[in-house]
Each structure stands twice: as C-alpha cells, then as structure tokens.
Amino acid sequence: MNCSHLPASCFTRFLKMCNMLAGVVFLGVGLWAWSEKGVLSDLTKVTRMHGIDPVVLVLMVGVVMFTLGFAGCVGALRENICLLNFFCSTIVLIFFLELAVAVLAFLFQDWVRDRFREFFESNIRSYRDDIDLQNLIDSLQKANQCCGAYGPEDWDLNVYFNCSGASYSREKCGVPFSCCVPDPAQKVVNTQCGYDVRTQLKSKWDESIFTKGCIQALESWLPRNIYIVAGVFIAISLLQIFGIFLARTLISDIEAVKAGHHF
C-alpha cells in the first residue's frame, strides 16, 4: 500500500523518520560524551557520582525519541496498527504527564522549591566530580547572576570550597568563577576570581561575587518570562497533538482500506 492510497502516510513517515534521526543524534552525542569521560570503559562511574550527570538526560531523551520514532516510522511503513497504537498511546501518556507535572508544580510550589534546593545542593557537592555537571552549574550561575542555591554559603557543602579548618584546598572559603561579578575590562575569564572571597567581610561580598541564590533568581525569572515559558509549553503540546492526530488518521485509513478488502 503506497502513499497514493493513504494520503497521510508519506507525511507521517517523514515526521517519524525525523524523530528517529533526532533520537539517534541525541544517543550519539551522549555516548560520545561518555566515551570522552571514560564512562563506557567503566560504567561504575555513573553509580559513584552523587550528583546528576547531564549526559544521562541526553541519553534518556535520545532513547525515548528513537523508540517513538522507530515505532512510528516502522508502523507507518509496514502499516502496523500495533506499532502505531504504541506510538500514539505513548505520546498521549507523555502529554498528560507533562500536564500533571505543570499543575502539581503550580499547586505545590513549596514542595517543588524544597526538592529543587535538595537537587541543587546535591549537585554542588559533586561540582568537581564531573566536567559536564560543572559546566551546567557554571552556565546556570552566570546566566542568572546567582551563586549557590540560596547564597554563596551553600558552597560550604563542597569539600573543595568548604571553609572548615580541615580543608587544605586552594579553593577553601571561595566560590566558583561563575559566581564572580564580571569585569568588563577583562577580556580573559579569571577562573581564580572566587578564591578566598568568603574570608572577607560579608558586607563586601557583593563587590566581587553574586550574593543572590539561584532559587531566588529562577523565581524572579519565571514571572518575567511567563509568556515565553507558556509559549514553549503550548508549542510542544501542539506538536504532540499533531503527532497523535496523524497517527490516528493513518490508523483509520489503514483500517478502512483493510475493511474494504473484505468485500
């Protein structure tokens, strides 16, 4: 049965193929990143890490996209109703999960804030354990001009930045460079700008580092960009609904053609 028999088939196949290829790209990037960090040769590194490895998120997205793309593409090519139903049902499940998460996050803001604080503090402890996690935290702090979960003192959770007398790290009582207020005169990033900064009087911290916590910064960012966030959510939802519509249309076309063959 070719595209001339099922008008929705060609377009559906194309979209599913794009989805599958995107999944392959995510998987490729994730596996390459793990290879560079030596994780593929020693998978126990994943379990030894206390914080989250951003590569895991990339791989998870890749697996989901590839699985859905494969089911949808093969289902459209082979006109397999089971695979198309699997694709359709999974998209519906993901859509309602996203909706449920959004509603629950709005209703239980204090609980979400506490979980995010625990998540951020856990990753602060593992800041030096993984270069990807380190880059993620640095990017978050620089983009939002913040430092730590609730402030620079949170970096006491990290063994390298801890101010206790037991620490012999050169970074003791400091903060990462991403906490530093940028100097427009400097063309090269000073990665040591946060050294010993917390040994100074607390009233002078804001002269050299950001003193606002990242949770507070994100809470301030969300109302200012609510239309962008809502627009992204609506766009993703529409794409999912469109994918469900195409899959259901193709299933109906296949069933109609098969029913016609019985007469």
C-alpha angles and dihedrals in degrees: 000000000000136000093275090064095045112035093190093051102079095047091044092051091050093052093046091049090052090049092050092048090050088053090051090052092051091048091047093050092046094049091046090052091049090048091053090051093046094244094128090059092047113025091179087079088077093058093043093059114095097197129052121283108221089211089067089060091050091051093047091052089047093051093049094046094045093047093049093043092049093048092046096043097046090041091055094043095047094032088234109170093194093059092044091050089050090051093047095045093048093051090049090050092049090048093053092043090055090048092048092049091050093049094045091047089054095046097043102038095149092053091048090049091052092048091049090050091052090046093050094046091049090054092046087060090053096042095119095037098076129028094210092052089046091053091047093054092044091051091048093049095045095045093049097033091233139127127214126339096293100358146324092293089073088076087074083081089070116081093221096050097036115126096213120123091243092068119094096177118129086227091059112139090006138107133225117277089250088071092060122105103244118247109221090206092061115085093180120061111248103220090186096056092106096054115126091349093134092055087072125083111287090234089065098050095092089061092069109014140034110261098188116100120239093238090057090045092052091047088054092044096053099063091046092053101032092122092053092048091047090047092052092048092049092047092051091046092050091050090051092047090048090051090050090049093051092047093048091046091051092047090051091048092050092048091048092051092046091048090051091055091062092066 
